[in-house]
Amino acid sequence: MPTRARFSTPPTLLVVDDDPEVRMLLCELFAREGFRVDVATDGAAAILFLEHHEPPSVILLDLLMPGILGSSVLAYLGSTPSLEHVPVAIVSSSPHLAPEGYPLFKKPLKFAPLLEFVRNACHAARPVVMS
């Protein structure tokens, strides 16, 4: 049985998806695994969130949303020094639109591989404490 991630402070995950069922499902699943989950309903809400909060540990990003598309959020992340190193995974039912260089998780989602990506990204981003 997989072990649950244990952190002194829970890593944060930003889920950006216009589908309320996907947002709710990912929130519940990752919260059960010990993550703090924030959500944005579209690209504009994601950018607004990122401008006013500490960078998340990982971002799960849908591509096709009303208003600002996921590709515009990626451009924003790449042009913002404090965010350009945040791991991003594309979560989309349109995988043919996904830009290269990002892990892709096709809807309908399989949670185990997505959880593995998030755990690995969070562990890699954790600073090493030297004593």
C-alpha positions in Angstrom: 0.0 0.0 0.0 1.5 3.4 -0.9 2.5 5.6 1.9 1.1 9.0 2.4 3.4 12.0 2.0 4.6 13.5 5.3 5.7 17.1 5.4 6.2 19.4 8.3 4.2 22.0 6.4 1.9 20.6 3.7 3.0 21.3 0.1 0.6 23.4 -1.8 -1.0 22.5 -5.1 -2.8 24.9 -7.4 -5.5 23.2 -9.5 -6.5 25.4 -12.5 -9.6 23.9 -14.2 -12.9 25.2 -15.3 -14.7 21.9 -14.7 -16.1 21.9 -11.2 -16.2 18.1 -10.9 -12.5 17.8 -11.8 -11.6 20.6 -9.3 -13.6 18.9 -6.5 -12.2 15.5 -7.2 -8.6 16.7 -7.3 -9.1 18.7 -4.2 -10.5 15.8 -2.3 -8.0 13.3 -3.4 -4.9 15.5 -2.8 -6.2 16.8 0.5 -6.5 13.1 1.6 -2.9 12.6 0.7 -1.8 15.5 2.9 -1.5 18.4 0.4 -3.0 21.8 0.8 -5.0 22.5 -2.4 -6.0 25.8 -3.8 -8.2 26.2 -6.9 -8.7 28.6 -9.8 -11.7 28.3 -12.1 -9.9 29.7 -15.1 -6.6 31.3 -16.4 -7.5 34.8 -15.1 -8.3 33.5 -11.6 -5.0 31.5 -11.7 -2.9 34.6 -12.5 -4.7 36.7 -9.9 -4.1 34.0 -7.3 -0.4 33.7 -8.2 0.0 37.5 -8.0 -1.3 37.6 -4.4 0.0 34.3 -2.9 3.2 32.5 -2.3 4.2 30.2 -5.2 2.6 26.8 -5.0 4.7 23.6 -4.9 3.0 22.4 -8.0 0.4 23.6 -10.6 -2.0 21.3 -12.4 -3.2 23.2 -15.4 -6.1 22.6 -17.8 -5.5 24.0 -21.3 -9.0 24.8 -22.6 -10.9 27.2 -20.4 -13.1 30.2 -20.9 -11.2 33.5 -21.1 -7.5 33.1 -20.6 -6.3 29.8 -21.8 -3.8 27.5 -20.1 -1.2 28.4 -22.7 -1.4 32.0 -21.5 -0.9 30.9 -17.9 2.2 29.0 -19.0 3.5 32.2 -20.7 2.8 34.2 -17.5 4.6 31.6 -15.4 7.6 31.6 -17.7 7.9 35.4 -17.6 7.6 35.7 -13.8 11.0 34.9 -12.1 9.4 33.8 -8.8 7.2 31.3 -10.7 9.3 30.1 -13.6 10.6 27.1 -11.6 7.3 25.9 -10.3 6.6 22.4 -11.7 3.5 22.4 -14.0 1.6 19.4 -15.3 -1.0 19.7 -18.1 -4.3 18.1 -17.2 -6.4 18.1 -20.4 -8.9 16.3 -22.6 -7.1 17.9 -25.5 -3.6 16.4 -25.3 -2.9 17.4 -28.9 -2.8 21.0 -27.8 -0.3 20.4 -25.0 3.0 22.2 -25.4 6.1 20.1 -25.3 8.2 20.0 -22.1 5.4 19.5 -19.6 4.1 16.3 -18.2 0.7 15.5 -19.7 -2.2 13.8 -17.9 -5.1 13.1 -20.2 -8.7 13.3 -18.9 -10.4 11.2 -17.7 -7.6 11.2 -15.1 -5.8 8.3 -13.6 -5.0 9.5 -10.1 -2.0 7.2 -9.3 0.4 8.6 -12.0 -0.8 12.2 -11.2 -0.1 11.7 -7.5 3.3 10.2 -8.3 4.2 13.3 -10.4 3.0 15.7 -7.6 4.9 13.8 -4.9 8.1 13.7 -6.9 7.9 17.4 -7.8 7.3 18.4 -4.2 10.1 16.3 -2.9 12.5 17.6 -5.6 11.5 21.2 -4.7 12.1 20.8 -1.0 15.3 22.5 0.2 17.9 20.3 1.8 18.5 21.2 5.4 22.2 21.0 6.4 23.0 20.7 10.1 
